Amino acid sequence: MTSNQPLIYLALDPARVEELYLEEQLPRLAAAARLERWAGPGRPPLDVVTDALHRADIVLTGWGTPPLTPLREWTPETFPVRLIVHSAGTVKSLIPVEALERGLLVTHANESLAEAVAEFTIGAIIAARRQMFPSAARFKAGQPRVPIAAMFELPGSTVGVIGASQIGQRVLRHLAPWHVDLLLADPYCPPERAAEFGATLVDLPELLRRSDIVTLHAPVTPETLGMLGAAEFGALKDGALFVNTARGRLIDHDALLAELRTGRISAVLDVTDPTEPLPPDSPFFALENCIVFPHIAGMSVQARRRQSAMTVDETLRFLRGEPLHYQVTPERWPTMA
């Protein structure tokens, strides 16, 4: 190893490095660059990360890395760092878009999580439509069974997917063999693209009105914040299931709670707002027709290993002068999660 090798700094909590199985991948980087890391304890503080931004060529980030606010002033002349590799998904709260606009390269491992979330979504739909969770709870408590009239198979259902994101696209593909009628609402997706997934492109009101199951996969943008409120939940047909594995900020939880309390619809929530996870005394937990998870849709051993492999692969592409596969660009920024 020579001193003129590029410097890579791991701005990650050591516990996160372990969770991502990143140690298995680091020898590949060590063969091509000098490595430094935050040794802990806990998350790296901003002053340490700021120092790394002024010394390193590449900085690897992840959940727990503080927002890289110094990069608001990034230019090729003022910072040596040329690439930020985010080992997780969204980078909007991490990196100022101004840095991207001035030429800083940013890539992320969002697609490594998409498959896990999509699979979880399908499982949640099947479990909820077949009343698996309330049936288990009633059985354990010695209560009467859930009426069979409330139990539905997936084939023959109309499923509405909101958002043709990476996760939304995978959900559509997973659902296609189940002989369901697929609807898609996404203002950025052309009809022919929807047809490639076996879906019919419709507007949001039609999707809500027609669907037996509505699953939300839109990104957080100014246009999507609070996109589902009282009117939208009120438009769902009796017996409909609503699933949110996207972000809690996309819906009005008070409006959803009010609709759930009528017993007309049911819901599966993996994300909530403004509190996540919900406190134990949340009224959502008192409802048999609502299942709440602690934001685990993207959690699996395979997803974590994909994250680390994708992170290292992208870093090595940069070092070899090859195009990045998962680059975040200013053009993509407005419609990204």
N, C-alpha and C positions, 0 to 999 in steps of 0.2 A: 504494500500500500504506500502511495506517495502523497506528499502534502499538497500537491496540486489537484488532487481528486476533489470533486464537488462535495459540499457538506450538506447532509440531510439531517434535519432536526425533527425528532419525534415529540410533538407537543401534546402528549397524551398522558392521562392518568395511568400509572403502572397497572392498576386493576383492570383498566380498559384494554391495555395491551394483552393481558392474560385472557380476558374474555374473548378477544378477537382471534386468539391463537396466532397472534402476530409474530411471536418469537420463532415460529416454524418458518416464516417467510423472510425474516430479516437477513439470514445468510446470503440470500440472493442480492440484497441491496449492499451488504458489506463487501461483496466482490466488486462492486462498481463505484462505491463512494465511501466517504467517511461518515460515520453515524454518531450523533449525539442524541441524548434523550433527557427528558425530565425524569428524575429518579424518585420524585415524590417527597413527602407523602401527599396523597390526594391529587387534586387537579392542578395543573401548572398555573401559576399566577400570571397576570398580564405582564408584569415587568420582565419576567423570565422569557415569556414568549416574544415580547417586544425586542429584547436583546437578540433572540434567535432570528427574528425578521431582519435584523441589521447585520447578521453574520452569515446566515445559511443561504444556499442556493435553492433548496427545496425544504418546505415545512409540511410535515404530515400532521393533520388535525383529526379530531373526532368529537364524539359527545363529551362534553366537559371542557373542551378547549375554550378559553374566554374569547369573546368577540374581538376580531383583529382590527380594532378601531384605528390603530396607527396607519393602516394601509389606505386610509382616506387620502393620505398624502403620497401614495406610492407613485413613483416614476422609475424608469430604468436607471436614472442617474442617482436617485436618492436612496434606493434599496438594492441590495444584491439579490434578494429573493426573486426568483423567476417563476416558481410554480408552487401552488398550494394544492396538496392532495388531501381531500377530505374523505376519511374512511367511513363516513356515514352518508346520510341523504342530503337534506336541504342545506344550502350554504347561505341562504338569504340573511339569516341572523348572525352569521359568522364573518362574512367578508363584504366590505363596502363595494357596491357596484361600480363606483368611480374607478376603483383599481382595475377592474376588468376592462372598462372603457379605455383606460390608458395602456392596456396591453398585458397586464398580469395574467398568466395562465392559471386557470382553476379547473380542477376535475373532481369528481365525486363518485361514490360507490352506491348511488341511489338504486341502480338496477339490481344490486346484490340483495336488496331487501324486498324488491317487488314480488319475486316469486313466493317468498314466505308469506307476505301479506295477502297475496291472491289466494294461496292455498287455505290460509286461515279463514278468509272471507267465505270460500265455498263451504268449508266445514261448519262455520257459524250459521250459514243459511240452512244447511241440511239439519243441523241440530235444532235450530229454532223452529223450523217448519214441522219437524216431527215431535216437538215439545220434549226433547230429551232432558233438558235441565230442570224444568218444573216437575217432570215425571219422576226424576231421581230424587228431588227434594221432597215431594209428597210421599214417595215410597219410604224414604228414610224416616219421615215424621209419622208414618202410619196413617196418612190421610188418603182419601179416595183418589182414584186415578184421574188424570186429565181426560176429559171427554174425548172419545175417538173422533168426534166431529171437528175437533180443533187440530187434528194431525193430518198433514199433507205431504205427499211425495213431491219431489222436484219436477219430474217430467210432466209436461202439460201446463206448467206455470208460465206466466209472463214476468220476465225479469227486466227491470229497468236499471241500467248502469249510468250513473251521472259522472261523466269525465272519462275521456279516452286517454288517461295518463298511462304510464308504464304499468301500473297496477291494474287500472281499468281494462287495458288491452288484454292482460293476462287473464283477468276474471272472465272476459268475454270468450277467450279461447277455451278456458276450462269448462265453461258452461255449454259450449256448442254441442258436445256429444250427449248432453242430457235431454235433448229433445224439448227444449224450452223456446218460447218466443222472446227473442232478445230485442230490447229497445235501448237506444243510446241517445243521451242528450249531451252535446258538447258543441258550443258555437264555433270552435276552431277545427272541427273534424268534418270534412266533406262527406256527402252521402256515399260516394264510391268507396271511401276508406272504411266507413262503417259496414258496408256490405262485405268487405273482405273478412270481417269478424263474424259474419252471419247476423248482423244487427240491422235494424231499421232506425235511421236517424230521425228523431222527433224533437219537438221543443219540450222544455221542462214541464209545462202544465199537462201536456198530453201523456208524457211518461208517468207522471204522478197519478194521473187519473186511471190509466190502464193497467198499471203494474200490480202484480200480487206481491212482488219483492222489489224493493228499491235499495240499491247499494251505492254508497257515495264514495267517489274516488277523484274528486276535483282538487286542484291545488289551492293553496291559500293565496289569493290575489285581492286587490281592492274590490273587484267585481264579485268575488265568491264569498267574502266574509258575510256571515249571517244569511246566506242565500236561501236557507230553508227555515221558514218561520210558521206562524199560526196558519196563514192561508195555505201554505204548501202542505203542511201536515194534515190540515183539514180536508185537502183535496184527495188524500189517499183513500182507496176503497176500504170498506169494512173488511177486517181480517188481514190487511196488508202487513208485511214485515218491512221495517226500516233497519238498515245496517250501516254503521259508520265506522270504518277503519281508516279514515282519512285524517281529518283534524277536527277537534271540537269546535273551533272558532267558526266553522262553516255553518253551524246551525244555532237556532235559538232554543236553548235547553228548557227554558220556562214554557215555551210553546209546545215543545215535544212532551214535557211532563204533563201538561194539561190534557193533551190528546191521549196519552197513554192511560191517564186516570179514567177516561171514559170507557176503557176496555175495548175500543174499536180496533186498535192496531197494536202491534207488538214491536219491540226494538232490540237490537244487539248493539251495544256501544263499547268500542275498544278505546275510544278517545272521548274526552269531556272538556268542558270549559265553563267557568274560568278556573276551576280547580281540577287538577289531575295528579294523582288519582282522587276520586271522590272520597269525602270523609265518610266514616262508618254510619253516620246518622243521615246520610243523603236520602231524600224521599224516593230516589230511583231504586234503592235497594229494597224498598217495601213493596215493590210491584212485581207480581209473578210474571207479568207480560213484558218485563224488561230484564235482559241479562247484561251485566256490566263487567268488563274485563279491565285489568290494570295496564293497558297499552302494551300488549304482548304479541300483537299480530306479526311483527317483524322478527320475533325472537325464535331462533332455532340454531342448532349447532352448525347446520349447513350454511345458513345465512351468514353467521359470523365468519366462517371460513371463507366464504365467497368475498366478504368485505375485505379481509386482509389480502387475499390473493389479487383482487381487483386493484387495491391500493398499490401494491408492489408492482403489478404489471404495468399500470399507468406510469409509475415513477420510472421504471426501466425504459418504457417507450420514449419518454422525454430525454433520458440520458443517452439513448441511441439516436436521437434526432428524428424519431418517428412520430406520426400524427397521434394525438391522444384519441382514445375511443369514446371517452365520456366527458369531453370538455364542456364546461359551462360558459356560454357566450352571452354577451350583452343582448343579442337578439332573442335568445331563449329565455332570458331572465323574467320578463313580465308574465309568462305563462307557466313558469316552473313552480313546483311545490316549495 
